[in-house]
Amino acid sequence: MATTPLQPSTTHPVYVIGGGPGGLAVAAALRGRGVRAVVLEKSAAVGASWRTHYDRLRLHTTRRLSALPGLRIPRSFGRWVARADVVRYLEKYAEKHELDVVTGVEVHRVERAGTEWVLHATGGRRLVASAVVVATGYNHTPRLPDWPGRDAYRGELNHARSYRNPEPYAGKDVLVVGIGNTGAEIAADLAEGGAKRVRLAVRTVPHIVKRTTAGWPAQRSGILIRRLPTRLVDRLGALLARFATPDLTAYGLPRPDTGLATRQREGAVPVQDVGLIDAVRAGKVEIVAAVEGFEGDEVLLADGTRIAPEAVIAATGYRRALEPLLGHLDGVLDEHGRPVTHGARCPREAPGLYFTGFTNPISGMLRELAIDAEKIARRVARTAKSGAKSATKSAPKSSAR
Ligand SMILES: Cc1cc2nc3c(=O)[nH]c(=O)nc-3n(C[C@H](O)[C@H](O)[C@H](O)COP(=O)(O)OP(=O)(O)OC[C@H]3O[C@@H](n4cnc5c(N)ncnc54)[C@H](O)[C@@H]3O)c2cc1C
């Protein structure tokens, strides 16, 4: 008996833009449901972002809770998987699921064409898709604030994206700007790796949590509290912090005055401690006020002080940078350039356009990418099936055989 193909009336594949964990997970889930998916990746290989993160990075989510659908992360990789092993895992993932990945192809623009989508990509390619999954990454383009005097600054200023290890900074006086997870870890790395002096500029004091407390991973707490009321989580978080993390007020890091869940709602995940607390207490990382601007070879801080580090590393985050790709489509991006939907839901004006990886959940992004992959694949397969059925119904009898 012939099986009904799951492709819609058109034979065009689903295109997945981006070969990171999010895109690969969706492609595998689609394939598992018989839907043809092609991953377009602009770099030379899958997992591009993990190939260029700093050397000492390990997942701060557990191995078990970071696996993508259909392939466990090997036990031999340990509980906190190293960056290079994440890359190995992603390569293996694409291979095991026999994913159709085309590398070296960047999608520049996505357009609607009737019930289909047209992708404009490298080399003048014009690719027609039955549906599109955008998985180009939350951390797409480095964000460097437009500080006054920045362009005329005579010192060395780099974004954290280009930081690999402390070697180039040995013996140097370094200022790290921003106390997100990346800034906190780079500051600790520099302090442990031989920088002469490390200062960390902080605008908003973060919540700092231990990666594990008595063997219990912070990620599991994140999963448990995710659906609880904000006020309750704020209170629980404050209680737990008092018990689990030392008070660093004397070092310039008082406990935050807004709760953990309130911050999370504003888009700020807590900082996982992988060395910062010890480094701050040992005086190896000094906390200073936020950066306000530059003048000559000096950095101007919010409390009026001026400092002259030899190098500045801006751990100031990333932009989604979806505007060139999708900004011309109505009802797809909000005023901050973020997709208005994610997972199995599509924007009302853009049926067949899916997004994954554009939220920053406290429960771990890899875990959410895995969950969203299944949801998207289920929805695409269902839509394809109903499309195929109505095509069969409306087709002339002779061609239905
Ligand atoms: C330093 C760091 C540590 C992290 N640690 C953890 C952790 O421990 N646990 C956790 O759960 N999450 C973690 N995350 C968050 C998240 O899991 C990762 O960022 C993850 O890589 C996101 O996967 P993604 O596929 O959405 O995006 P990415 O991995 O960024 O992949 C996007 C891909 O799309 C490609 N691309 C972009 N634009 C285009 C285009 N126009 N055309 C074609 N290709 C394109 C890029 O080259 C890239 O390969 C971390 C993030 C960072 C930055």
The ligand as a Gaussian input file, in Angstrom:
#p B3LYP/6-31G(d) Opt

LIG

0 1
 C       28.730000      31.243000      26.093000
 C       27.411000      30.520000      26.062000
 C       27.199000      29.428000      26.883000
 C       25.984000      28.744000      26.872000
 N       25.812000      27.674000      27.711000
 C       24.618000      27.039000      27.718000
 C       24.396000      25.928000      28.595000
 O       25.252000      25.557000      29.396000
 N       23.196000      25.304000      28.549000
 C       22.189000      25.702000      27.710000
 O       21.115000      25.088000      27.713000
 N       22.370000      26.749000      26.888000
 C       23.541000      27.419000      26.874000
 N       23.722000      28.494000      26.031000
 C       22.566000      28.982000      25.248000
 C       22.252000      28.174000      23.976000
 O       22.012000      26.828000      24.301000
 C       23.334000      28.235000      22.927000
 O       23.559000      29.585000      22.552000
 C       22.947000      27.436000      21.664000
 O       24.046000      27.341000      20.828000
 C       21.753000      28.039000      20.933000
 O       21.510000      27.274000      19.789000
 P       20.859000      27.904000      18.472000
 O       20.850000      26.806000      17.460000
 O       19.584000      28.560000      18.817000
 O       21.852000      29.073000      18.050000
 P       23.401000      28.987000      17.570000
 O       24.133000      27.914000      18.268000
 O       23.907000      30.370000      17.694000
 O       23.274000      28.584000      16.046000
 C       22.793000      29.452000      15.061000
 C       23.417000      29.030000      13.758000
 O       22.817000      29.736000      12.706000
 C       23.810000      30.113000      11.761000
 N       23.273000      31.284000      11.071000
 C       23.001000      32.493000      11.605000
 N       22.445000      33.301000      10.685000
 C       22.349000      32.581000       9.531000
 C       21.826000      32.861000       8.222000
 N       21.290000      34.042000       7.937000
 N       21.904000      31.895000       7.283000
 C       22.435000      30.678000       7.595000
 N       22.943000      30.361000       8.801000
 C       22.876000      31.292000       9.769000
 C       25.037000      30.386000      12.618000
 O       26.230000      30.290000      11.883000
 C       24.910000      29.311000      13.678000
 O       25.579000      28.125000      13.324000
 C       24.932000      29.175000      26.013000
 C       25.156000      30.272000      25.184000
 C       26.379000      30.949000      25.194000
 C       26.570000      32.136000      24.290000

